[in-house]
Amino acid sequence: MHMNYFPFDGDGRTKTFPPTESVDLPGTPIPVTFSSARALLDKFTRLGSSTHSGQGNLVWVPVLWCRTHKCRYSVTTHYGGNDVWGYTVTLHA
């Protein structure tokens, strides 16, 4: 079965940037190469979830992919006291 990586199916060496409407995403989104985004999505779809640091730099990748493909997902924020320790994005069937 072929994985549909859209919107991350560009040249693997080229960086893609978080959408400008990413203000509703947790963390601090940063650019990522298409190849890194696809590797993250491979693992995300295989395991059904992805974990991210408290900076949340790449949370936008699985969230945007889920939104694009109309997949159900949730984002859980993990706290240690008042500090954000990390995030988990979960793919729902």
PyMOL Python script that loads the backbone (N, CA, C, O; Angstrom):
from pymol import cmd

cmd.read_pdbstr("""\
ATOM      1  N   MET A   1       0.845  -1.180   0.000  1.00  0.00           N
ATOM      2  CA  MET A   1       0.000   0.000   0.000  1.00  0.00           C
ATOM      3  C   MET A   1       0.893   1.246   0.000  1.00  0.00           C
ATOM      4  O   MET A   1       1.851   1.336   0.767  1.00  0.00           O
ATOM      5  N   HIS A   2       0.566   2.189  -0.858  1.00  0.00           N
ATOM      6  CA  HIS A   2       1.350   3.412  -0.983  1.00  0.00           C
ATOM      7  C   HIS A   2       0.834   4.466  -0.009  1.00  0.00           C
ATOM      8  O   HIS A   2      -0.366   4.737   0.055  1.00  0.00           O
ATOM      9  N   MET A   3       1.750   5.051   0.742  1.00  0.00           N
ATOM     10  CA  MET A   3       1.411   6.096   1.706  1.00  0.00           C
ATOM     11  C   MET A   3       1.200   7.426   0.971  1.00  0.00           C
ATOM     12  O   MET A   3       2.020   7.813   0.139  1.00  0.00           O
ATOM     13  N   ASN A   4       0.118   8.114   1.273  1.00  0.00           N
ATOM     14  CA  ASN A   4      -0.148   9.429   0.706  1.00  0.00           C
ATOM     15  C   ASN A   4       0.430  10.469   1.661  1.00  0.00           C
ATOM     16  O   ASN A   4      -0.153  10.749   2.709  1.00  0.00           O
ATOM     17  N   TYR A   5       1.566  11.036   1.298  1.00  0.00           N
ATOM     18  CA  TYR A   5       2.258  11.975   2.171  1.00  0.00           C
ATOM     19  C   TYR A   5       1.784  13.420   2.019  1.00  0.00           C
ATOM     20  O   TYR A   5       2.188  14.282   2.799  1.00  0.00           O
ATOM     21  N   PHE A   6       0.944  13.697   1.038  1.00  0.00           N
ATOM     22  CA  PHE A   6       0.511  15.067   0.803  1.00  0.00           C
ATOM     23  C   PHE A   6       0.080  15.717   2.109  1.00  0.00           C
ATOM     24  O   PHE A   6      -0.695  15.101   2.841  1.00  0.00           O
ATOM     25  N   PRO A   7       0.517  16.886   2.439  1.00  0.00           N
ATOM     26  CA  PRO A   7       1.236  17.890   1.675  1.00  0.00           C
ATOM     27  C   PRO A   7       2.761  17.866   1.854  1.00  0.00           C
ATOM     28  O   PRO A   7       3.423  18.889   1.680  1.00  0.00           O
ATOM     29  N   PHE A   8       3.309  16.708   2.197  1.00  0.00           N
ATOM     30  CA  PHE A   8       4.748  16.587   2.453  1.00  0.00           C
ATOM     31  C   PHE A   8       5.448  15.721   1.406  1.00  0.00           C
ATOM     32  O   PHE A   8       6.377  14.982   1.734  1.00  0.00           O
ATOM     33  N   ASP A   9       5.008  15.809   0.148  1.00  0.00           N
ATOM     34  CA  ASP A   9       5.559  14.945  -0.891  1.00  0.00           C
ATOM     35  C   ASP A   9       6.516  15.662  -1.840  1.00  0.00           C
ATOM     36  O   ASP A   9       6.672  15.250  -2.989  1.00  0.00           O
ATOM     37  N   GLY A  10       7.153  16.722  -1.373  1.00  0.00           N
ATOM     38  CA  GLY A  10       8.113  17.463  -2.193  1.00  0.00           C
ATOM     39  C   GLY A  10       9.510  16.871  -2.148  1.00  0.00           C
ATOM     40  O   GLY A  10       9.730  15.816  -1.553  1.00  0.00           O
ATOM     41  N   ASP A  11      10.452  17.556  -2.782  1.00  0.00           N
ATOM     42  CA  ASP A  11      11.868  17.173  -2.792  1.00  0.00           C
ATOM     43  C   ASP A  11      12.356  17.027  -1.358  1.00  0.00           C
ATOM     44  O   ASP A  11      12.230  17.954  -0.558  1.00  0.00           O
ATOM     45  N   GLY A  12      12.908  15.878  -1.035  1.00  0.00           N
ATOM     46  CA  GLY A  12      13.314  15.561   0.329  1.00  0.00           C
ATOM     47  C   GLY A  12      14.334  16.492   0.940  1.00  0.00           C
ATOM     48  O   GLY A  12      14.439  16.577   2.163  1.00  0.00           O
ATOM     49  N   ARG A  13      15.090  17.193   0.109  1.00  0.00           N
ATOM     50  CA  ARG A  13      16.115  18.106   0.618  1.00  0.00           C
ATOM     51  C   ARG A  13      15.572  19.499   0.893  1.00  0.00           C
ATOM     52  O   ARG A  13      16.243  20.321   1.516  1.00  0.00           O
ATOM     53  N   THR A  14      14.365  19.761   0.431  1.00  0.00           N
ATOM     54  CA  THR A  14      13.766  21.080   0.556  1.00  0.00           C
ATOM     55  C   THR A  14      12.989  21.175   1.870  1.00  0.00           C
ATOM     56  O   THR A  14      12.330  20.221   2.286  1.00  0.00           O
ATOM     57  N   LYS A  15      13.076  22.330   2.510  1.00  0.00           N
ATOM     58  CA  LYS A  15      12.314  22.533   3.741  1.00  0.00           C
ATOM     59  C   LYS A  15      10.915  23.031   3.439  1.00  0.00           C
ATOM     60  O   LYS A  15      10.692  23.792   2.498  1.00  0.00           O
ATOM     61  N   THR A  16       9.987  22.585   4.257  1.00  0.00           N
ATOM     62  CA  THR A  16       8.617  23.068   4.210  1.00  0.00           C
ATOM     63  C   THR A  16       8.360  23.809   5.505  1.00  0.00           C
ATOM     64  O   THR A  16       8.936  23.484   6.544  1.00  0.00           O
ATOM     65  N   PHE A  17       7.506  24.793   5.440  1.00  0.00           N
ATOM     66  CA  PHE A  17       7.276  25.650   6.584  1.00  0.00           C
ATOM     67  C   PHE A  17       5.893  25.422   7.166  1.00  0.00           C
ATOM     68  O   PHE A  17       4.963  25.068   6.441  1.00  0.00           O
ATOM     69  N   PRO A  18       5.748  25.624   8.478  1.00  0.00           N
ATOM     70  CA  PRO A  18       4.422  25.489   9.089  1.00  0.00           C
ATOM     71  C   PRO A  18       3.454  26.475   8.440  1.00  0.00           C
ATOM     72  O   PRO A  18       3.856  27.565   8.032  1.00  0.00           O
ATOM     73  N   PRO A  19       2.186  26.097   8.344  1.00  0.00           N
ATOM     74  CA  PRO A  19       1.213  27.027   7.772  1.00  0.00           C
ATOM     75  C   PRO A  19       1.085  28.273   8.644  1.00  0.00           C
ATOM     76  O   PRO A  19       1.284  28.214   9.857  1.00  0.00           O
ATOM     77  N   THR A  20       0.757  29.377   8.028  1.00  0.00           N
ATOM     78  CA  THR A  20       0.642  30.622   8.782  1.00  0.00           C
ATOM     79  C   THR A  20      -0.479  30.573   9.809  1.00  0.00           C
ATOM     80  O   THR A  20      -0.455  31.318  10.788  1.00  0.00           O
ATOM     81  N   GLU A  21      -1.453  29.711   9.596  1.00  0.00           N
ATOM     82  CA  GLU A  21      -2.548  29.592  10.564  1.00  0.00           C
ATOM     83  C   GLU A  21      -2.200  28.619  11.699  1.00  0.00           C
ATOM     84  O   GLU A  21      -3.093  28.135  12.393  1.00  0.00           O
ATOM     85  N   SER A  22      -0.909  28.333  11.888  1.00  0.00           N
ATOM     86  CA  SER A  22      -0.481  27.382  12.913  1.00  0.00           C
ATOM     87  C   SER A  22      -0.561  27.956  14.318  1.00  0.00           C
ATOM     88  O   SER A  22      -0.088  27.326  15.264  1.00  0.00           O
ATOM     89  N   VAL A  23      -1.152  29.143  14.477  1.00  0.00           N
ATOM     90  CA  VAL A  23      -1.271  29.727  15.804  1.00  0.00           C
ATOM     91  C   VAL A  23      -2.121  28.874  16.739  1.00  0.00           C
ATOM     92  O   VAL A  23      -2.004  28.996  17.959  1.00  0.00           O
ATOM     93  N   ASP A  24      -2.973  28.013  16.189  1.00  0.00           N
ATOM     94  CA  ASP A  24      -3.798  27.154  17.035  1.00  0.00           C
ATOM     95  C   ASP A  24      -3.094  25.837  17.375  1.00  0.00           C
ATOM     96  O   ASP A  24      -3.704  24.942  17.959  1.00  0.00           O
ATOM     97  N   LEU A  25      -1.823  25.718  17.017  1.00  0.00           N
ATOM     98  CA  LEU A  25      -1.051  24.516  17.336  1.00  0.00           C
ATOM     99  C   LEU A  25      -0.225  24.743  18.594  1.00  0.00           C
ATOM    100  O   LEU A  25       0.243  25.853  18.844  1.00  0.00           O
ATOM    101  N   PRO A  26      -0.048  23.697  19.376  1.00  0.00           N
ATOM    102  CA  PRO A  26       0.818  23.841  20.549  1.00  0.00           C
ATOM    103  C   PRO A  26       2.278  23.917  20.122  1.00  0.00           C
ATOM    104  O   PRO A  26       2.633  23.556  19.000  1.00  0.00           O
ATOM    105  N   GLY A  27       3.099  24.382  21.018  1.00  0.00           N
ATOM    106  CA  GLY A  27       4.530  24.400  20.752  1.00  0.00           C
ATOM    107  C   GLY A  27       4.957  25.555  19.873  1.00  0.00           C
ATOM    108  O   GLY A  27       4.211  26.509  19.651  1.00  0.00           O
ATOM    109  N   THR A  28       6.180  25.443  19.377  1.00  0.00           N
ATOM    110  CA  THR A  28       6.788  26.461  18.533  1.00  0.00           C
ATOM    111  C   THR A  28       7.155  25.821  17.202  1.00  0.00           C
ATOM    112  O   THR A  28       8.254  25.283  17.069  1.00  0.00           O
ATOM    113  N   PRO A  29       6.263  25.863  16.212  1.00  0.00           N
ATOM    114  CA  PRO A  29       6.524  25.206  14.926  1.00  0.00           C
ATOM    115  C   PRO A  29       7.767  25.760  14.226  1.00  0.00           C
ATOM    116  O   PRO A  29       8.007  26.967  14.209  1.00  0.00           O
ATOM    117  N   ILE A  30       8.550  24.842  13.648  1.00  0.00           N
ATOM    118  CA  ILE A  30       9.737  25.217  12.874  1.00  0.00           C
ATOM    119  C   ILE A  30       9.696  24.515  11.520  1.00  0.00           C
ATOM    120  O   ILE A  30       8.990  23.519  11.364  1.00  0.00           O
ATOM    121  N   PRO A  31      10.446  25.022  10.539  1.00  0.00           N
ATOM    122  CA  PRO A  31      10.517  24.347   9.233  1.00  0.00           C
ATOM    123  C   PRO A  31      11.156  22.964   9.371  1.00  0.00           C
ATOM    124  O   PRO A  31      11.927  22.713  10.296  1.00  0.00           O
ATOM    125  N   VAL A  32      10.822  22.075   8.436  1.00  0.00           N
ATOM    126  CA  VAL A  32      11.355  20.715   8.431  1.00  0.00           C
ATOM    127  C   VAL A  32      11.516  20.288   6.974  1.00  0.00           C
ATOM    128  O   VAL A  32      10.754  20.722   6.111  1.00  0.00           O
ATOM    129  N   THR A  33      12.502  19.441   6.700  1.00  0.00           N
ATOM    130  CA  THR A  33      12.636  18.948   5.329  1.00  0.00           C
ATOM    131  C   THR A  33      11.486  17.989   5.031  1.00  0.00           C
ATOM    132  O   THR A  33      10.945  17.342   5.928  1.00  0.00           O
ATOM    133  N   PHE A  34      11.128  17.914   3.750  1.00  0.00           N
ATOM    134  CA  PHE A  34      10.063  16.988   3.356  1.00  0.00           C
ATOM    135  C   PHE A  34      10.411  15.556   3.744  1.00  0.00           C
ATOM    136  O   PHE A  34       9.536  14.803   4.170  1.00  0.00           O
ATOM    137  N   SER A  35      11.687  15.169   3.599  1.00  0.00           N
ATOM    138  CA  SER A  35      12.075  13.794   3.937  1.00  0.00           C
ATOM    139  C   SER A  35      11.922  13.529   5.435  1.00  0.00           C
ATOM    140  O   SER A  35      11.494  12.441   5.820  1.00  0.00           O
ATOM    141  N   SER A  36      12.260  14.490   6.278  1.00  0.00           N
ATOM    142  CA  SER A  36      12.084  14.312   7.730  1.00  0.00           C
ATOM    143  C   SER A  36      10.606  14.233   8.089  1.00  0.00           C
ATOM    144  O   SER A  36      10.213  13.448   8.951  1.00  0.00           O
ATOM    145  N   ALA A  37       9.790  15.048   7.428  1.00  0.00           N
ATOM    146  CA  ALA A  37       8.341  15.003   7.676  1.00  0.00           C
ATOM    147  C   ALA A  37       7.778  13.640   7.294  1.00  0.00           C
ATOM    148  O   ALA A  37       6.959  13.077   8.020  1.00  0.00           O
ATOM    149  N   ARG A  38       8.215  13.113   6.162  1.00  0.00           N
ATOM    150  CA  ARG A  38       7.719  11.788   5.727  1.00  0.00           C
ATOM    151  C   ARG A  38       8.164  10.691   6.687  1.00  0.00           C
ATOM    152  O   ARG A  38       7.394   9.773   6.968  1.00  0.00           O
ATOM    153  N   ALA A  39       9.389  10.768   7.194  1.00  0.00           N
ATOM    154  CA  ALA A  39       9.865   9.770   8.165  1.00  0.00           C
ATOM    155  C   ALA A  39       9.023   9.839   9.443  1.00  0.00           C
ATOM    156  O   ALA A  39       8.658   8.809  10.008  1.00  0.00           O
ATOM    157  N   LEU A  40       8.721  11.047   9.888  1.00  0.00           N
ATOM    158  CA  LEU A  40       7.879  11.207  11.072  1.00  0.00           C
ATOM    159  C   LEU A  40       6.491  10.616  10.816  1.00  0.00           C
ATOM    160  O   LEU A  40       5.936   9.941  11.683  1.00  0.00           O
ATOM    161  N   LEU A  41       5.929  10.868   9.629  1.00  0.00           N
ATOM    162  CA  LEU A  41       4.599  10.352   9.291  1.00  0.00           C
ATOM    163  C   LEU A  41       4.587   8.833   9.156  1.00  0.00           C
ATOM    164  O   LEU A  41       3.604   8.192   9.528  1.00  0.00           O
ATOM    165  N   ASP A  42       5.660   8.248   8.631  1.00  0.00           N
ATOM    166  CA  ASP A  42       5.751   6.781   8.562  1.00  0.00           C
ATOM    167  C   ASP A  42       5.621   6.176   9.958  1.00  0.00           C
ATOM    168  O   ASP A  42       4.848   5.243  10.177  1.00  0.00           O
ATOM    169  N   LYS A  43       6.378   6.714  10.879  1.00  0.00           N
ATOM    170  CA  LYS A  43       6.351   6.203  12.255  1.00  0.00           C
ATOM    171  C   LYS A  43       4.997   6.504  12.908  1.00  0.00           C
ATOM    172  O   LYS A  43       4.437   5.654  13.600  1.00  0.00           O
ATOM    173  N   PHE A  44       4.480   7.705  12.688  1.00  0.00           N
ATOM    174  CA  PHE A  44       3.190   8.102  13.259  1.00  0.00           C
ATOM    175  C   PHE A  44       2.079   7.163  12.812  1.00  0.00           C
ATOM    176  O   PHE A  44       1.288   6.706  13.638  1.00  0.00           O
ATOM    177  N   THR A  45       2.007   6.869  11.524  1.00  0.00           N
ATOM    178  CA  THR A  45       0.938   5.994  11.031  1.00  0.00           C
ATOM    179  C   THR A  45       1.166   4.538  11.425  1.00  0.00           C
ATOM    180  O   THR A  45       0.203   3.801  11.638  1.00  0.00           O
ATOM    181  N   ARG A  46       2.419   4.114  11.525  1.00  0.00           N
ATOM    182  CA  ARG A  46       2.722   2.743  11.936  1.00  0.00           C
ATOM    183  C   ARG A  46       2.384   2.515  13.413  1.00  0.00           C
ATOM    184  O   ARG A  46       1.807   1.486  13.763  1.00  0.00           O
ATOM    185  N   LEU A  47       2.744   3.472  14.281  1.00  0.00           N
ATOM    186  CA  LEU A  47       2.530   3.316  15.721  1.00  0.00           C
ATOM    187  C   LEU A  47       1.182   3.857  16.195  1.00  0.00           C
ATOM    188  O   LEU A  47       0.676   3.453  17.242  1.00  0.00           O
ATOM    189  N   GLY A  48       0.601   4.779  15.414  1.00  0.00           N
ATOM    190  CA  GLY A  48      -0.668   5.374  15.811  1.00  0.00           C
ATOM    191  C   GLY A  48      -0.512   6.593  16.705  1.00  0.00           C
ATOM    192  O   GLY A  48      -1.503   7.166  17.157  1.00  0.00           O
ATOM    193  N   SER A  49       0.730   6.991  16.961  1.00  0.00           N
ATOM    194  CA  SER A  49       0.961   8.188  17.769  1.00  0.00           C
ATOM    195  C   SER A  49       2.390   8.668  17.561  1.00  0.00           C
ATOM    196  O   SER A  49       3.245   7.936  17.064  1.00  0.00           O
ATOM    197  N   SER A  50       2.627   9.911  17.953  1.00  0.00           N
ATOM    198  CA  SER A  50       3.986  10.440  17.950  1.00  0.00           C
ATOM    199  C   SER A  50       4.166  11.299  19.191  1.00  0.00           C
ATOM    200  O   SER A  50       3.239  11.985  19.621  1.00  0.00           O
ATOM    201  N   THR A  51       5.351  11.258  19.757  1.00  0.00           N
ATOM    202  CA  THR A  51       5.650  12.039  20.947  1.00  0.00           C
ATOM    203  C   THR A  51       6.627  13.145  20.573  1.00  0.00           C
ATOM    204  O   THR A  51       7.469  12.990  19.689  1.00  0.00           O
ATOM    205  N   HIS A  52       6.488  14.261  21.273  1.00  0.00           N
ATOM    206  CA  HIS A  52       7.276  15.449  20.959  1.00  0.00           C
ATOM    207  C   HIS A  52       7.738  16.105  22.258  1.00  0.00           C
ATOM    208  O   HIS A  52       7.096  15.970  23.300  1.00  0.00           O
ATOM    209  N   SER A  53       8.840  16.805  22.181  1.00  0.00           N
ATOM    210  CA  SER A  53       9.381  17.502  23.345  1.00  0.00           C
ATOM    211  C   SER A  53       8.471  18.655  23.747  1.00  0.00           C
ATOM    212  O   SER A  53       7.502  18.966  23.054  1.00  0.00           O
ATOM    213  N   GLY A  54       8.786  19.270  24.849  1.00  0.00           N
ATOM    214  CA  GLY A  54       8.025  20.411  25.328  1.00  0.00           C
ATOM    215  C   GLY A  54       8.088  21.604  24.400  1.00  0.00           C
ATOM    216  O   GLY A  54       7.226  22.481  24.463  1.00  0.00           O
ATOM    217  N   GLN A  55       9.096  21.656  23.534  1.00  0.00           N
ATOM    218  CA  GLN A  55       9.154  22.737  22.553  1.00  0.00           C
ATOM    219  C   GLN A  55       8.107  22.541  21.466  1.00  0.00           C
ATOM    220  O   GLN A  55       7.623  23.515  20.888  1.00  0.00           O
ATOM    221  N   GLY A  56       7.755  21.297  21.186  1.00  0.00           N
ATOM    222  CA  GLY A  56       6.696  20.998  20.227  1.00  0.00           C
ATOM    223  C   GLY A  56       6.973  21.480  18.822  1.00  0.00           C
ATOM    224  O   GLY A  56       6.047  21.850  18.100  1.00  0.00           O
ATOM    225  N   ASN A  57       8.239  21.483  18.418  1.00  0.00           N
ATOM    226  CA  ASN A  57       8.610  22.044  17.121  1.00  0.00           C
ATOM    227  C   ASN A  57       7.985  21.343  15.922  1.00  0.00           C
ATOM    228  O   ASN A  57       7.736  21.983  14.900  1.00  0.00           O
ATOM    229  N   LEU A  58       7.728  20.041  16.027  1.00  0.00           N
ATOM    230  CA  LEU A  58       7.213  19.306  14.866  1.00  0.00           C
ATOM    231  C   LEU A  58       5.805  18.756  15.064  1.00  0.00           C
ATOM    232  O   LEU A  58       5.343  17.944  14.263  1.00  0.00           O
ATOM    233  N   VAL A  59       5.124  19.181  16.109  1.00  0.00           N
ATOM    234  CA  VAL A  59       3.738  18.740  16.329  1.00  0.00           C
ATOM    235  C   VAL A  59       2.881  19.084  15.113  1.00  0.00           C
ATOM    236  O   VAL A  59       1.940  18.358  14.793  1.00  0.00           O
ATOM    237  N   TRP A  60       3.197  20.167  14.447  1.00  0.00           N
ATOM    238  CA  TRP A  60       2.388  20.615  13.310  1.00  0.00           C
ATOM    239  C   TRP A  60       2.383  19.627  12.149  1.00  0.00           C
ATOM    240  O   TRP A  60       1.440  19.618  11.358  1.00  0.00           O
ATOM    241  N   VAL A  61       3.420  18.792  12.031  1.00  0.00           N
ATOM    242  CA  VAL A  61       3.507  17.877  10.892  1.00  0.00           C
ATOM    243  C   VAL A  61       2.386  16.828  10.928  1.00  0.00           C
ATOM    244  O   VAL A  61       1.614  16.754   9.973  1.00  0.00           O
ATOM    245  N   PRO A  62       2.262  16.011  11.993  1.00  0.00           N
ATOM    246  CA  PRO A  62       1.155  15.044  11.989  1.00  0.00           C
ATOM    247  C   PRO A  62      -0.218  15.711  12.072  1.00  0.00           C
ATOM    248  O   PRO A  62      -1.193  15.186  11.535  1.00  0.00           O
ATOM    249  N   VAL A  63      -0.301  16.862  12.742  1.00  0.00           N
ATOM    250  CA  VAL A  63      -1.589  17.555  12.838  1.00  0.00           C
ATOM    251  C   VAL A  63      -2.034  18.040  11.457  1.00  0.00           C
ATOM    252  O   VAL A  63      -3.188  17.838  11.078  1.00  0.00           O
ATOM    253  N   LEU A  64      -1.142  18.673  10.706  1.00  0.00           N
ATOM    254  CA  LEU A  64      -1.498  19.142   9.361  1.00  0.00           C
ATOM    255  C   LEU A  64      -1.841  17.971   8.450  1.00  0.00           C
ATOM    256  O   LEU A  64      -2.782  18.057   7.661  1.00  0.00           O
ATOM    257  N   TRP A  65      -1.088  16.878   8.549  1.00  0.00           N
ATOM    258  CA  TRP A  65      -1.366  15.700   7.728  1.00  0.00           C
ATOM    259  C   TRP A  65      -2.761  15.153   8.061  1.00  0.00           C
ATOM    260  O   TRP A  65      -3.531  14.824   7.159  1.00  0.00           O
ATOM    261  N   CYS A  66      -3.080  15.058   9.352  1.00  0.00           N
ATOM    262  CA  CYS A  66      -4.404  14.564   9.759  1.00  0.00           C
ATOM    263  C   CYS A  66      -5.514  15.486   9.264  1.00  0.00           C
ATOM    264  O   CYS A  66      -6.538  15.018   8.767  1.00  0.00           O
ATOM    265  N   ARG A  67      -5.313  16.779   9.397  1.00  0.00           N
ATOM    266  CA  ARG A  67      -6.323  17.732   8.932  1.00  0.00           C
ATOM    267  C   ARG A  67      -6.508  17.639   7.421  1.00  0.00           C
ATOM    268  O   ARG A  67      -7.635  17.693   6.928  1.00  0.00           O
ATOM    269  N   THR A  68      -5.415  17.501   6.691  1.00  0.00           N
ATOM    270  CA  THR A  68      -5.476  17.414   5.235  1.00  0.00           C
ATOM    271  C   THR A  68      -6.234  16.173   4.780  1.00  0.00           C
ATOM    272  O   THR A  68      -6.985  16.222   3.806  1.00  0.00           O
ATOM    273  N   HIS A  69      -6.035  15.052   5.491  1.00  0.00           N
ATOM    274  CA  HIS A  69      -6.647  13.777   5.101  1.00  0.00           C
ATOM    275  C   HIS A  69      -7.910  13.457   5.890  1.00  0.00           C
ATOM    276  O   HIS A  69      -8.452  12.355   5.801  1.00  0.00           O
ATOM    277  N   LYS A  70      -8.370  14.441   6.666  1.00  0.00           N
ATOM    278  CA  LYS A  70      -9.606  14.293   7.445  1.00  0.00           C
ATOM    279  C   LYS A  70      -9.573  13.078   8.371  1.00  0.00           C
ATOM    280  O   LYS A  70     -10.563  12.360   8.515  1.00  0.00           O
ATOM    281  N   CYS A  71      -8.413  12.865   8.996  1.00  0.00           N
ATOM    282  CA  CYS A  71      -8.244  11.796   9.980  1.00  0.00           C
ATOM    283  C   CYS A  71      -8.531  12.348  11.372  1.00  0.00           C
ATOM    284  O   CYS A  71      -8.178  13.482  11.695  1.00  0.00           O
ATOM    285  N   ARG A  72      -9.168  11.533  12.172  1.00  0.00           N
ATOM    286  CA  ARG A  72      -9.407  11.934  13.563  1.00  0.00           C
ATOM    287  C   ARG A  72      -8.100  11.821  14.340  1.00  0.00           C
ATOM    288  O   ARG A  72      -7.354  10.856  14.176  1.00  0.00           O
ATOM    289  N   TYR A  73      -7.827  12.804  15.180  1.00  0.00           N
ATOM    290  CA  TYR A  73      -6.607  12.813  15.978  1.00  0.00           C
ATOM    291  C   TYR A  73      -6.850  13.615  17.258  1.00  0.00           C
ATOM    292  O   TYR A  73      -7.843  14.331  17.376  1.00  0.00           O
ATOM    293  N   SER A  74      -5.945  13.485  18.194  1.00  0.00           N
ATOM    294  CA  SER A  74      -5.967  14.320  19.391  1.00  0.00           C
ATOM    295  C   SER A  74      -4.538  14.695  19.746  1.00  0.00           C
ATOM    296  O   SER A  74      -3.594  13.968  19.439  1.00  0.00           O
ATOM    297  N   VAL A  75      -4.398  15.835  20.394  1.00  0.00           N
ATOM    298  CA  VAL A  75      -3.102  16.285  20.885  1.00  0.00           C
ATOM    299  C   VAL A  75      -3.212  16.389  22.399  1.00  0.00           C
ATOM    300  O   VAL A  75      -4.074  17.096  22.922  1.00  0.00           O
ATOM    301  N   THR A  76      -2.337  15.685  23.093  1.00  0.00           N
ATOM    302  CA  THR A  76      -2.302  15.722  24.551  1.00  0.00           C
ATOM    303  C   THR A  76      -1.053  16.472  24.993  1.00  0.00           C
ATOM    304  O   THR A  76       0.049  16.195  24.519  1.00  0.00           O
ATOM    305  N   THR A  77      -1.230  17.412  25.895  1.00  0.00           N
ATOM    306  CA  THR A  77      -0.105  18.153  26.459  1.00  0.00           C
ATOM    307  C   THR A  77       0.258  17.528  27.792  1.00  0.00           C
ATOM    308  O   THR A  77      -0.609  17.305  28.637  1.00  0.00           O
ATOM    309  N   HIS A  78       1.540  17.244  27.981  1.00  0.00           N
ATOM    310  CA  HIS A  78       2.020  16.639  29.229  1.00  0.00           C
ATOM    311  C   HIS A  78       2.713  17.713  30.054  1.00  0.00           C
ATOM    312  O   HIS A  78       3.609  18.411  29.579  1.00  0.00           O
ATOM    313  N   TYR A  79       2.272  17.826  31.306  1.00  0.00           N
ATOM    314  CA  TYR A  79       2.803  18.858  32.192  1.00  0.00           C
ATOM    315  C   TYR A  79       3.623  18.255  33.321  1.00  0.00           C
ATOM    316  O   TYR A  79       3.372  17.135  33.767  1.00  0.00           O
ATOM    317  N   GLY A  80       4.601  19.014  33.769  1.00  0.00           N
ATOM    318  CA  GLY A  80       5.338  18.731  34.988  1.00  0.00           C
ATOM    319  C   GLY A  80       5.227  19.984  35.827  1.00  0.00           C
ATOM    320  O   GLY A  80       6.016  20.915  35.664  1.00  0.00           O
ATOM    321  N   GLY A  81       4.249  20.019  36.727  1.00  0.00           N
ATOM    322  CA  GLY A  81       3.964  21.264  37.434  1.00  0.00           C
ATOM    323  C   GLY A  81       3.332  22.237  36.464  1.00  0.00           C
ATOM    324  O   GLY A  81       2.331  21.919  35.821  1.00  0.00           O
ATOM    325  N   ASN A  82       3.908  23.416  36.355  1.00  0.00           N
ATOM    326  CA  ASN A  82       3.398  24.414  35.411  1.00  0.00           C
ATOM    327  C   ASN A  82       4.117  24.372  34.069  1.00  0.00           C
ATOM    328  O   ASN A  82       3.764  25.118  33.156  1.00  0.00           O
ATOM    329  N   ASP A  83       5.116  23.511  33.939  1.00  0.00           N
ATOM    330  CA  ASP A  83       5.919  23.444  32.722  1.00  0.00           C
ATOM    331  C   ASP A  83       5.387  22.379  31.767  1.00  0.00           C
ATOM    332  O   ASP A  83       4.940  21.315  32.196  1.00  0.00           O
ATOM    333  N   VAL A  84       5.438  22.672  30.482  1.00  0.00           N
ATOM    334  CA  VAL A  84       5.076  21.690  29.462  1.00  0.00           C
ATOM    335  C   VAL A  84       6.290  20.789  29.247  1.00  0.00           C
ATOM    336  O   VAL A  84       7.377  21.264  28.919  1.00  0.00           O
ATOM    337  N   TRP A  85       6.096  19.494  29.435  1.00  0.00           N
ATOM    338  CA  TRP A  85       7.179  18.525  29.245  1.00  0.00           C
ATOM    339  C   TRP A  85       7.165  17.919  27.848  1.00  0.00           C
ATOM    340  O   TRP A  85       8.198  17.485  27.339  1.00  0.00           O
ATOM    341  N   GLY A  86       5.987  17.892  27.237  1.00  0.00           N
ATOM    342  CA  GLY A  86       5.923  17.297  25.907  1.00  0.00           C
ATOM    343  C   GLY A  86       4.504  17.197  25.405  1.00  0.00           C
ATOM    344  O   GLY A  86       3.553  17.614  26.066  1.00  0.00           O
ATOM    345  N   TYR A  87       4.384  16.631  24.211  1.00  0.00           N
ATOM    346  CA  TYR A  87       3.097  16.464  23.552  1.00  0.00           C
ATOM    347  C   TYR A  87       3.025  15.068  22.943  1.00  0.00           C
ATOM    348  O   TYR A  87       4.039  14.483  22.563  1.00  0.00           O
ATOM    349  N   THR A  88       1.810  14.552  22.861  1.00  0.00           N
ATOM    350  CA  THR A  88       1.557  13.317  22.127  1.00  0.00           C
ATOM    351  C   THR A  88       0.430  13.582  21.143  1.00  0.00           C
ATOM    352  O   THR A  88      -0.625  14.099  21.511  1.00  0.00           O
ATOM    353  N   VAL A  89       0.663  13.224  19.901  1.00  0.00           N
ATOM    354  CA  VAL A  89      -0.389  13.292  18.877  1.00  0.00           C
ATOM    355  C   VAL A  89      -0.828  11.859  18.637  1.00  0.00           C
ATOM    356  O   VAL A  89      -0.008  10.999  18.314  1.00  0.00           O
ATOM    357  N   THR A  90      -2.127  11.597  18.793  1.00  0.00           N
ATOM    358  CA  THR A  90      -2.677  10.254  18.654  1.00  0.00           C
ATOM    359  C   THR A  90      -3.625  10.202  17.470  1.00  0.00           C
ATOM    360  O   THR A  90      -4.491  11.063  17.319  1.00  0.00           O
ATOM    361  N   LEU A  91      -3.459   9.200  16.642  1.00  0.00           N
ATOM    362  CA  LEU A  91      -4.306   8.960  15.477  1.00  0.00           C
ATOM    363  C   LEU A  91      -5.442   8.031  15.905  1.00  0.00           C
ATOM    364  O   LEU A  91      -5.197   6.966  16.473  1.00  0.00           O
ATOM    365  N   HIS A  92      -6.683   8.434  15.632  1.00  0.00           N
ATOM    366  CA  HIS A  92      -7.859   7.626  16.023  1.00  0.00           C
ATOM    367  C   HIS A  92      -8.449   6.951  14.786  1.00  0.00           C
ATOM    368  O   HIS A  92      -8.507   7.532  13.702  1.00  0.00           O
ATOM    369  N   ALA A  93      -8.876   5.728  14.980  1.00  0.00           N
ATOM    370  CA  ALA A  93      -9.477   4.958  13.873  1.00  0.00           C
ATOM    371  C   ALA A  93     -10.843   5.447  13.515  1.00  0.00           C
ATOM    372  O   ALA A  93     -11.474   4.904  12.608  1.00  0.00           O
TER     373      ALA A  93
END
""", "prot")
cmd.dss("prot")
cmd.show_as("cartoon", "prot")
cmd.util.cbc("prot")
cmd.orient("prot")
